[in-house]
């Protein structure tokens, strides 16, 4: 048997195995609900190269070691397979192409060695899954080594025995990449990952890479609006996810970067984003989680849960406390190199729990009832929302009276601590001579918390009520000191027809300083203090604004000392997603972890830009840095 025949036979068996793997896995994906008619077609496959080499590698490149490893391993494998197909599948048998195969195999082998080193180093990250993932470098290396040796030795010097040995080396790796992937082995992520890029549930994620305010119809961080009239009440069973969501779960590479970024996991609450995605894969295929070889969900033993495509997810596959532990901070999504949307899946499951079963833990039911009955989370009189501004000569928006800026306070306006921030902001607006008005007694809650708790019906009702109020007023821009309000008005209302130019107060104040309308001075009292800035998740990760607050602090003479996790990778305070209401217990509180970050750099002051962050960080017991909103610091610099 000639060596060339062996390689050719292996090639076609591998091609058959690849086709079998795609067919096998796609049979699982097709169990999911259909997407909108015409949403996807074969032309989506043409988007894979750009999304793979640009969008995906933009995330992978944050870890230079893995980025280079991935380029070598995946790039070498794809090049080697393509060259073997050309040279042997098309029966060209060119020695020059063999040399290129040798080069590609060598590059892949180097990459496999780097993968092995990462998994066998002294400081191997705890987030990495083990088990079959630890054998993967050996299998990839086997494939590369077999090809390398085959192309290195001339056919005349290769005995039948050597040819068979080389073929077995190649076959071991090829099996893992094809038939092994079909069975759910590690290499399924490569097949699913490429298709996931083409048929991603959030196509707007690739179209809106700049200003999320103006590009995509539905911005890439806004939750999808279910059609309630068509009984879209969330996800209760694996088959109720859309087919391309199931595909995305299969793309998980179990790197654990979501796990390492998750504030709930760090606090010991029963949520591990990586485990959750693997549980959903288990539910899609059917079986138990006994084979899972990564970090368990805190407080929940591996091997005690299982699922089937048609079986309810909650309790049998995933515990209810797991989905209610999420703060919706999107740290997991931001870190995921496979661009999986964990938060969308969690909110889908919450919707089912809330709309179908009515099971929201903690104070959630009370808050949702208050929103429906009074338009406020706390059941307050709406007319009292702006009582804090009566002595500041703040004009109230009136129909027919045009203003440049409409100030929307948000739910926090009923809280005395946040009122200090709002008073500072209004003083600054008055100082700058801004033509503004507050929304006044007509302001209702934006519905943000209702949506995060899964009550889509209440959210849509409140959003339409707020949009109706705004439609009666004449303004150019909306300014708010609450990133959650900003995100709802700017991004989430779009699917319902609401389009507004909404700015965070730090962005607007930075514009006022840049235009010369404000001339703040350095605050002498802070000259000897270490000041850091905490990025609100809904401002940084959700809306991409990380520079305006820092630039504003710089103009008042403050040099920000950064915490290890900052900017779009900042750690969550624990105040989003309704988490303070569901109040799922863990080993420690999320804000305690964030304050520990501030203490580690010796911070005297933590500057913030969100009322939720202020409340959570100030709620930390014991000695801690002072927490001040950026507006308070700017107001002090103008006195």
N, C-alpha and C positions, 0 to 999 in steps of 0.2 A: 504494500500500500504506500503510495507516494506521499511525502509530507504535504505537498500542495493539495492533494485530494482530502487529506485529513482536515486541513484548515478550511477548505471550501465546505466540507460536510458540517464542520462545527459552525461555520457562519450561518448556513441555512437552518440548522437546528436552533441557533440562537435567534434568528429572525422569527422563526415559528414560535419560540418561547416568548419573545417580546410581544408578538401579536396575541398570544394566549394570555399574557399578563394584562395587557390593555383590556382585552375582552372580559377577563375575570373580574378585574377591579371595576370596570365600567358597569358591569352587571349590578354591583353594589350601589354605585353612584346613581344609577337610573331608578333606584327605589325611591329616591327623593321626589319632591313635588316639581312640577315643570316651572320653568322660568317664563317670563312674558313672551308671547309669540313674536318671533322675529328679532329677539334680543341678541341671539348668537347665531353664527354660521361658520362655515369652514374658513372664511377669511380671517376669523379671530386667530387662527393658527399662525398667520403671517406676523402677528404682533409679538410672538414669542422671543425672537432674537433681541429686539430692543428692550423688552421688559426684563429679559434674563441678564443681559450684559450691562444695562443701565440701572433700572429700578431695583432689581434684586441685589445687584452688587453694590448699590449705594448703601444698603443696609449691612451686607456682609463685610464691606470695607471698614466698618467701625472696629473690627478685630483684625488688624493687619496679618497676624499669623494665619488665621483661618482663611482670610481672603486669598492669600498666596497659595495656601494648601488647596483651597477649592478650585482655583484657577488651574493648578497643576493636575489635580486628580480628575476633576470633571472635564476640563479641557482636553487633557491627554486621552481620556477614555472616549470622548466623542470623536476626536480626531482619529484615534486608532481604529475605532469601529467603522467610521466612514471610509478610511483608506483600505481597510481589509475588504469592505464591501465592493469598492471600486476594483481593487486589484484581483480579488479572488471570486467575488460574486459575478463580476463581468468577464472572468477568465482572461484577464490581461497578463497576469504573472510577470509584472515588470520588476526587475531588481532595483530600479530607482524608487519605485513606490514602496518596495520593501524597506529601503533606507529611511523613508519618511515614516513608515510604520514603526521602525526601530526607534526613531526619535520621539514619536508620540508615546510609545510604550515606556520609554525611559523617563519622560516627563511625568507620566502617570505613576510610575513606580516611586519616583521621588515624592510625589504628593501622598501616596499611600504610606510611605515611611513617616511623613510628617503627621498624618492622621494617627498612626500608631504611637508616635511620640507624645502627642497631646493626651492620649488615653492611658499612657503608662508613665507619665511624669509624676514626680513626687507631689506636686501641687495640682493634680488633676481636678478640674472643677467638679464640685459635688452635683451640679445641675445636670451633668451628662448622664444619659441612660446607659446602662451596661448590658449584660447578657449578649444577645446577638449583635449589638452595636460594637462590642469589643472584638468580635471575630471579623467584622466587616473589613478592617484594614488588611487582614491576612488574605481574604478572598480577593480584594481588589489588587493587592500586591501579587497574588498568584496569577491573575489574569495578565497583568502587565509583564511579569517575569517570563511567563510562558511565551508571550508574543515577542519579547525582547530576545530571548534565546533562540527562538525559531528563526527570526530574521537575521540574527548574528551569525549563525552557522550556515555555510553553504549547503545546498541539498546533497552535494556529493560527499560531504563529510558527516552527514546525519544518518545514523543507523535507524532501522525501524523501531528499535527500543527507545532511542532518544526522541524520535518523533512522537511516539505514544506518550512518553513522559511529559513532553512540552504540551501536547494536546490535552492531557489531563489537567495540567496547571491552568491552561486557558479555560477549559471546561468548568473547573471549579468556580472561577470568577464569573464566567458567563451564566452559569446556573443561578448564582446569587442575584445577578442583574436581570434575570428574565423569569424563570419558573419560581425562584425564591421570592421575587417581588409579587408574583401572582398570589402566593400563599400568605402575603402580608409581611414579608421580611423587610429589613431596613431599606433595600433599594426601591421599594415601592414609592418612596418619596421622590425619586428622580422622575419616574413616569408621571405620577400624579402632579408633581411640582411644575413640570413644563406645561401640562394641560391646564393646571390651576391658573398659571399666568395668562393663558389665552382666554379662559372662561371665568375669570375672577368675579366674585359676586359684586365687587365694587369697581366697575370699569372706570368710574370717575376718578379713582385713585391714581390712575395713570395719565388722565387728561388734565387734572388740576394740580400742577406742580408749583404754581406760583401763588397768586393772591386768591385765597379760597373765597373771598367775598364776591368775586366777579366772574369766575370762570365757569365751573360746572353748575348745571341746573340744581343738582343735589350735591353739595360739597362732600368731600371724601370722609369727613368725620361726623356727618349728620346721620342719625339712625334712619333706616328705611321706614317709610310709612306703610303699614299694612292696610289693606282695603277691608275695613270692618264690615262693610255691606256684603262682602263675599265670604264672611265668616272666617277671616284670617285672624285667629285669636292666639297667635304664637305657636310654639312647638311643644307638644307633649310626648311625642314618640320620635325616634330617629327618622322615620320615613316622612315626617312633617317638615324636616328641613328641605330646602330646595336642593336639587341634584348637584348644583355647583358648590353648595356649602359642604355637602358630603365629600365631594372631590377635594375641597380645600383641607378638610380634616386629614385625608389620606396623605397630604403633602408634608405633614409634620415630620421634621428630621430629628425630633427629640433632643435638640441641643440644650433645652432648658433655659434659654435666655429669657423667655417669658416668666418662668418660675423665679429666676434671680431678680427680676424687676418688679415682681408683684408685691405690693405693700401688704396685702392680706396674708400671703404666704409667709412673709417676713415676720408678721405679727403672730404667727401660729394659729391663724384662723383656718377653717376647713376648706381652703381653696388652693389648688395648685393648677395653674392654667394648662401646663403641659399634660398633667394627668387627666384633666377634664377633656382635652381634645382626644387623648387616647381612649378615654371611656366612650366618647361619641363614636370613634372608629369601631370599638368593640360592639356597641349597640347596632351599628350599621351592618356589621358582618354577622353578629350573633356569637355569644360565648360569655366568658367571665374575664375579669381583669387579672387573673392569676399569673399570666405570663409577663405582665408589666414589670420592667426592670429599672425604673427610675425612682426618684424621690417620691414617697407616698404623699397623699393629701394629709396635712397635719391632723392628727387625731383619728384617722380612718385607716384601718389595716387593709393592705392589698390582698385580694383573693376572696373578699366577702361580697362583691357586687358583680352583677352580670346583666346582660340585656339582649334583646332581640329587636329587629327592625320595627315590629308592630307592638312592642311592649312599652308601657309608660317609662319615661326616663327617670323621673324623680322617685327616689327611695330605692328602686331596684337597681338602677345603674349609677345614679348620682344623687347624693343627699341634698335635700332642699337647702340646708344651711350653706352648701357650697355655692349655689347660684346667688344667694343673698349676701354672701361675704364680699362680693365684688364692689369696688368703689367706682367702676367705669372710668378709671383714670387713663386707660389706653396705653399704659406702660408696656403691657404684654404685646400689643399690636405694634407699637413703635419699635420694639426690639426684635420682633420675629423676622428672621431672614427669609422665610417662605411666604411672608405677607399674609398670614392667616388672620382673620377677623374674629378674635376671641369674644370681644365685647358684644358684637352682634348676636352671636350664638347664645350668650348668657341672657341678654335682654329678650331674645325670642323665647327662651324657656321661662323667664319671669312673666312674660305676657300671658302664657298659658296658665301659670299658677294664679295670676291675679284675675284675669278675665274669665277663665273657665272654672277654676276651683275656689277663687276668693281667699287664697291662703297667703297673706302677706304678714310676716312676723313683726314683732315689736310694736312701735307706735305707728307703723305704716298705715293700718286701716283708719286710725283716728285722723291722720293727716290727710289722707285721701278723702275722707268724709268732709273734713273742713274745707278742702278745696272745692268740692262740689257745692257745698252749702253757702260758703261765704266768699270764695275767690281768694282766700288766703290760707296758708298752711296752718297757722295757729288759731284760726277761727276768729280773727280780729275784725274790728270795724274798718272797712277800707278807708273811710274818711280820716282815720287817725294816722294813715301811713306817712304823711308829711308834716305831722305836728312838730317835729324837731326843727322845721325850717321857718316857723312863723316869725321869728325875730330877725331873719336874714334877708327879708324883702325879696323872697324868691317868687317870681311870677308863676302863675298856674296857667298851663296851656288852655287856650280857648278856641273853639271852632271859628274860622275866619280870620284869626290873628296869626300871621306868619312869624316864625322864629327860625333862627339858624340851627339851634341845638335844642333837642328835646331830651331832658334828663329823666331817665327811668331808674328808680331806686332799687326795685326788686323787693323780695320778701324780707331781706335783712333790715329794711327800714324800720321794722317794729322792734328791733333789738337795740338797746341803749349803746352797746359798744360800737356797732356799725354806724349808729347815728353820729358818733364823733368823726368817723371817716367822711360821711356825707356832708356834715357841716364844714369840714375842712375843704372838701371839694367845691362846695357852693361859694365859700369865701374866696377861693382862688378864681372861680369863674367871674365873680363880681369884680375882683381886682383887675382882671384882664378885660373887663368890659364886654364880655360875651353876650350876645343876644340869645338868651336861652329861656326856657320855661320848664317847670317840673310837670309831670303827667297828672299829679294830683289825685283826687278822690276816685277818679275813674280807673285808676290803675288796678289791674288784677294780676294774679300770679301768672307767669309765662307758661306754667305747666311742666317745667323741666323735671321736677322731682317725680311728678305723676308718671311721666314717660319712663324715667329710669326705674321706677318701681313696677313697670309693666302695665300700668293703667293707661293704655293708648286712647281709650274712649274719653277719659277725663282730659288728657293732654290735648286732644284735637278740639274738644269743646272749648277749653280755656284759650287755646291758640286762636281760634276763630273769634272768640270774644275780644281778645286783645287786638287782633287785626281790625275788628270792627271799630274799636275805640280809636286806633291810630288812623283809620281812614277818614275820620272826621276832623283831623288836625292837619295843619300846614307847617311842615318842618323840613329841613334839609338833611339833618343827620340826627342819629340817636347816640347819646353818650351814657354809659353806665359804669359803675364801679364794681359790678358783679359779673365775672366772666361767664357764669352759668346763664344769666339773663342775656348777655351779649351773644353767646353761642346759640341760644334758642331763637332769638330774633333774627340774627344774621344768617344762620345756617338751617335750623330745623324747620322754620316757618316756610322755607322756600317750596317744599313739596306741597304745601297748602295754598300757595299763591302769594305769600308774603315776601316782598323784596325790599330790604331797608339797608341803608348805609349806617352800620353800627360800629362804634369805636369804643374800645376800653378807655377808661379815664386816663390811664398813663400814656396811651398813644395820643390822645387829644391834648393833654397837658404838654407833652413833648413838642407837639406842633405849635402850641402857643409860645413856648420858649424859643423855638427855632425862628418864629416869625417876629420876635421882638415884643410881643404883647405881654410877656411876663419876663421879669428880670430878677429871679431869685438869687440870693446870696448864700455863700457858704455858712453853715451853722457851726459856730465856734464850739458849742457844747458837744458836738460830735467829733471834734478833731482827734481826740485820744481814744475814741471808741472803735471797736472792730464791728463792722456792719456787713451783713450778708443779705442776699435777696433770695426768697423762696418763690419759685415759679409755680403759679397755680396751674393745675393740669389742663383746665378748660381754657386757659389763655395761651400756654406754651404748646403743649402737644396737640390740642384740638384746633387752635387757631394760629399757631406759628409765631406768636408775638413774644419774643424774649428780649429784644434789644431796646425797645422804647422805655421800659421801666429802668433799665440800667443806665441808659443815656440821660434820663431825667434825674436820676440820683447823682450822676456825674456832674450835672450842671449846678447842683447845690453843694459841690465839694466833697461828695461821698465817694470813696473808692471801695467798690464792692469786693469783698473777699468771698470767693466762691466756695460753696460746699462741694464735696466730691461729686455728688449727683446734682446737676443743675441744668438749666436750659430745657430743651425738649426731653432730656433724660432725667429731669428732676424727680425727686421722690414725692409721692402723694402725701397729703396731710391726713387723708382718711375721711374728708368731709363730703365727697361726691357720691353720686349714684344712689342716694338715699341710705347710705351705709350707717350714718348716725341714728337713723330711725329704726332700721332692722336690728342693729346693735348685736351682731353675731359675736359671741365671746371668742377670745384667743388667749395666747400666753402673755401678750402685752398689747398696748394700744398703738395704733399706727402713728398718731401725732407724737408719742413719746420717742419713737424711732427718729422722726424728723428733727425733733429738738435735740436729740443726741448727736445728729449730724452737725447741727449748729454749734453745740458745745465743743465738738471735736476740733473746730477751728478757732475756738475761743471767742465766739461772737457775743457781743454785748447787746446788739440789736438785730432783729430779723425783720427786714422790710417785706411787706406783703402787698398783694393787689387783689384780694378776694375776701369777702366777708366770711365765707366758710373756712378759709385758711386761718383767718384771724381767730375765729371762735375755737377751732380745733387746737391750734398751737397755744393759745392762751389758757386752754383747759388743762394743760400739762401741770401736774402737781409737783411742787418742789422748786428749788432755784432754777431759773431759766432766763434766757435773754428776753429783753423787752420786745414786744411785737407791735410794730407800727405800720400803718398803711402808707404807701408812697405819697398819697394825697396829704396826709398829716405832716409828713416831712417837708413837702413843698410849701404847704401853708405856713409852717414854722419859718421857712427860709424867706418868706415875704413879709414877715412881721418886723 
